[in-house]
Amino acid sequence: MWLIGARGSVATTVITGCAALAGGLQPPTGMVTETPVFADCPLPPLDGLVFGGHDISCTPTPKRAEQLAAAGVVPHGLPAAVHAELVAADEEIRSSGSAGSSCSDEELIEGFAADIAEFTRRRGLARTVVVNVASTEPAADGDTLPPSSLYAAAALRAGCPYVNFTPSTGLHHSELRSLAASSGLPYAGRDGKTGQTLLRAVLAPMFARRALTVRAWSGSNLLGGGDGAALGDPGAAAAKNAGKERVLADTLGFVPEGEVHIDDVPAMGDWKTAWDHIAFEGFLGTRMVLQTIWQGCDSALAAPLVLDLVRILARAHETGMTGAVPGLGFYFKDPDSGPGDLAGQWEELVGLAGRLRGAGEASPLVGGVRRPAGESS
């Protein structure tokens, strides 16, 4: 797994959590790939995952894990228990400081791709899945490739499946669409559905199926940490809110009156509170209101989804799937395809599990090159 934003809260929780699960120190709570739905599906085992990535941060992964334990994001004592795994992952993290340099886009893409390909070759991996878990960036402006798209292009060049777990542009840039379509690689995105939008994906179909008229749907998010700081940028917040609106548009057939406000509250750290106010009409025009409050830890909600997605994309790659993998809308606010309601997305995911279970074994790929069947990883 090659993580863009590899020393951030989500990535560190992913690495810490995977080591804890592989060592039998914690149960796989929140991981759908560890439920009966994926039983007998030959997904990569958790103890077979190797981590690397890019980041501009210089805070070592073991230190970041200790900070997360102090904040209550991961259990106290767990960073010490998996210290060796955290150190091993940190040694595979490369600087992405060149993203702000005078290098051309082509030079940056080639450099990032070389880092990923070298990681794959040196560690003797069957395949590498690239996952963007970096801070949200503003929406792309014109033909300029934002950092998320540079990394996405590098993933394709390195022959790697790609997951965009953020609202950032990634493969959605107009300059990359044809490249993604012709790459022969599976990919998934965008913007992981972890809290407020997950609840919206459940509630919106309820109103639609009971023929209740939604008049307005407003919301507010209070959060801290790096994500809160990044979303203080109006452009980044707008990119985030677009996915939240899409869930309502896809399910209700329109976007109700109302907005979602995002406020950076540094004192909240990795925790967030999301509030929704839904005004609706019932029989004879009777006006009513439903309010919800979601309080949670974004990193702990996101980490099991990232592990699920990497395992599924790796298996999809192994079986020869290409393009946007159908069935993964279950995990995203702004999915590449499929229904907008959680029940419909769940049905698609179950179908995908069946296809991955029944697909024949394909010879693995190493750095984009087909390896002869029978050759060891």
N, C-alpha and C positions, 0 to 999 in steps of 0.2 A: 504494500500500500504506500503510494507516494502522496503525501499530504501537502497541499499548498496552504501555508499558514500553520506549519508543523509544530510551532512552539506556542500556539494559542490555546485557549481554554478547551475548546472542543477537541482539538487534535490530541492534547495531553490527556484528556479524559478517555479518548478512544484508546490510546496506547496503554494507559494504566489499566483501563477496564479489560482490554483484551488479555493482558498478562495475568490479571487476577482470575479471569474465567478459565484461561488455559491451564492455570495452576490449581484450579479447584478451590480458590479462595473466596469466590463470590458466585451466586447464581446468575444465570443469564436473563435477568428481569428486563423486559422491554425489547427483547430480540425476537422478532417473528420467525427468523430462520432457525430458532431453537425450539419452535413449537411443532406439534404434530403435522401442521400444514406442509412443512418441508422435511418430514421424516423420510428417510431413505433417499433423499435427494443428495447426490454427491457434490456438495458444496465444499470449498476449501475448509479444512479444520482450523479452528482458532489458533491452535499451537503451530500451524504452518504459515501464519502471516508474519511478514517481515516489514518493518517500517523505515521510511526515510521521508525526505521532503525538502521544501524550500521555505525560508522565512527570513524576514529582516530583523527579527528579534535576536538578541544575544543572550537572553535568559535561558540557561540550560534546562532541558526537559525535566530532570529530577527536581530542580529548584522550583519550577512551575508547578509540578505535581504536589510539592510540599505546600505551596501557597494555596492550591485548591483544597488540600486537606484542612488547612487552617480555616478556610472559608466554609467548610462543611459540604463541599461539592463531592469529594471522594472520602471514604472512611479514613479516620486517623490511623496511622500505622501502615496503611496500604502502600504509600510511596516507598517506604523502607523495605517492605516485603518484596516489592518488584523492582528494586533499585537497579539490578543488573540489566533488566529489560529496558528500563528507561535510559540508562547510559548507552546501551547498544543502539537504541533508536536515535538518540541525540547525536551520536557519531556519524549518522547517515544524513544529517540535515545540512543542506548547502545554503549559502547566502543568496538571497534574491535582491540584494541591494542594487544590482545592475539594472533593475527595472526602472530606476530613476536616473540612469546615466544617459550619456549621449550616444549610446549604441543604437543602431537601426533596429527596427522591428525584426527583420530577418536575423540579425546577429543575436538578438535576445532569444528568439524562438529556438535557434540552433543551439545556443548555449544551454538553455533549459532542457531541451530534448537530449542533449549529450549527457547531462547529469542523470536524467532518468534512465537512459539506455545503459550507462555505465553501472548504475545501481543494479539493474536487472542482470547484466552480464556477470558482474563481480560476485553477486550473492547467489548466482546459479538458479535464478527463479524461473519458474514456468511462465509466469506473466506478471505484469505490474498493472494495477488499477490506480489511476490518478484521481484524487478527490480534492476539490476546492472547498476548504473550510476557512478561508481568509475573511477578513472584515469586508462588509458590504461596501461596494464602490458606487459612485453616481452612475446613472444610465449613460451609455456610450453616446458620444457626440460625433455625428458624421462618420467619416471613413476611418478615423483614428482608432487603432486597436487598444482598448484599455488593458491593464495588467491581467485581468482574468481571461481575456481572449488570447493573450500571448501564451499563457500557460496552457490553455485549452489546445491551441495550435501545436504547442510543444508535445503535448500528450499524444496527439494524432501522429505527429512526425516520429515519435518514439515507438509507435505501434501499440499504444496502450488504450484500453477502455477508459472512459472519462465520466466522472460524476460531478455535477455542479450543485453543491449543497447550499449555495448562497443565492441571493437575488441578483448577483452581478451578471454581466452579459455573457461571459464564457463563449460557448459555441453559438449563441443566438445572434452574434454579430453577422451582418450581411456578407462580410468578406469571408466568413468561415462556413457558411451553409453548404456550399457545393463541395468544399473540402471534407466536411463531416460526412456528407452523403456518399462520397466516393472512397472514403477511407477503409470501408469494410470492417469497421469496428463498432461494437455496441457502446451506447452512452445513455446517460439519464440525467434529468434535471427538470426544473431548477427550484431552489429555495425550499429546504427541508421544512416539513409541516410538523411542528413540535408542540404547539400550545394553542394560542388563540384561534388560529386558522383551522387546526384540527377540530376544535369545538364547533366552529362555523360550518365545517363540512358535514357535521352530524346534525346540527340544528336546522340549517337551511332546507334540507330535504324534508324534515318534519313539517315545516310550514307549507311547503309546496304540496306534499302528499295529502295533507289535511285540508287543502284549499283555503288556507288562512292567508290573508293579504298582508304582506310585510310593507309597512309604510315608511319606516326609516330604520337604519342599522348603523349605530355609531359605536366607536370604541376608543380606548386609550391604552397605551402601553407605558409602563414605568420600568426602566431597566438601567443597569450600570455596566461596568466592565468595558472591554474593548468594543463590544457590539453597540453598547449605549453611546459611547463616544463617536463611533463611526456614523451612527444613525442621527447624530446631531446635525450632520450635513443634510440640508434640505433635499439635495439630489439623491443621496443614498436612501433617505427616508421614503422618497417618492418611488424608488425602485422596489423597496420592501412592500409598500402599500399596494402596488399594482397586483402582486400575487394574492394579497388578502381580498382585493375586490374581485378578482377573477373567480374565486370560489363561489361568491354570491351570484355573479353574472351567469356562470355555467349552470348553477342549480336552480335559481329563481327565474332566469331568462331576462333579467335586467339588474342594474345596480341600484339599490335603494338609496334614498336620500341619506346623507350622513358621511362622516369621515372617520378615519383612524388617526389619532394623534400619538406620536412617539416622543417621550421625554427622557432625556439622559439624567439619571440620578446616580452619580458615582458611588454613593454610600451603599447602594444595593448590590454592588459587585456583580457576581454571576447569576443573581436571582432577579426575577421579574414578576410584575403583576400586570395582568391584562383584564380590562373591564369592558364588557359589551352592554349596550342598551338597545333593545329591539322593541320598536313600537309596531303593533300589528292590529288588524281588525278581524273580529269574529262575526258570527251570525248577527244579522240585522245591523251591521256596522258598529257593533260594540267595540270600543277601543280598549286595548289591553297592552301590557308591557311585560317583557321578560328581561331580567338582568342576570348576567353571569360574571363571576370573578374566577380567574385562573391565576394561581400563584405557583411558580415552579422554578426549577433551575435549568436554564437552557442547555448547558453543557451535558448534564445528566440525561436530559430528554433526547438530545441530538446524537450522543455517542452510540447507543445501540442501533439507531437507524443507519449511521454511517457504516458500522460493521455489517449490518444486513445487506446494504447496497453493494459493498465491495465484494462480498461473498457471492451475491447473485450475479453481478456483472462479470466476475471471474468465470463463473460457470457458463454464463451466456456466451462469453468469448470462447471458452473451451468447446462449446457445441456449435460454433459458427454463426451465432446470431449477429446481425449487423443493424446499425441505425438505432433510433430511439427504441428502447426495449419496452414493448407493451406490457402493462401490468404494474409498472413502477410509479404510476400516478398516485398510488396509495401513500407514498412517502413525500410528495411535493405539493407546494402551494400553486405552482405554475408549471404543471407537468407538460411534457412534450406531446402527449396524446391521451385519449381515454376520457371517461366520465369525470364529472366534478364532485360527485357525492361519494362519501366514504364507503357506503355499502356497495356501490357499483365498482369502485376501485378495488375493494376487497375481493370481489368476485374475479376481477381480472388478475389479481395477484395469485389467487388460488390456481387459476388456469395456467399462469406462468410457471408456478411450482410444478405442476403436472408435466408441462413440456420439458422443463429442465431435468426432471426426474427420468423421463422416458427417452430423452435424446441420446443418441449413440455417442460413444467417446470419440473425440476428435484428437488428432495429434496436436500437442501444445505448441504455442508460439513463444519464441524467445526473441525479444527485441524486434518484433515484427516479422521474424523469419520462421517458417514452419519447420518444426523439428521432426525427424523421422519417427514413426510410431515405434514404441518400445524403448527408445532412448530415455535414460533416467533424467529427472529434473536436477 
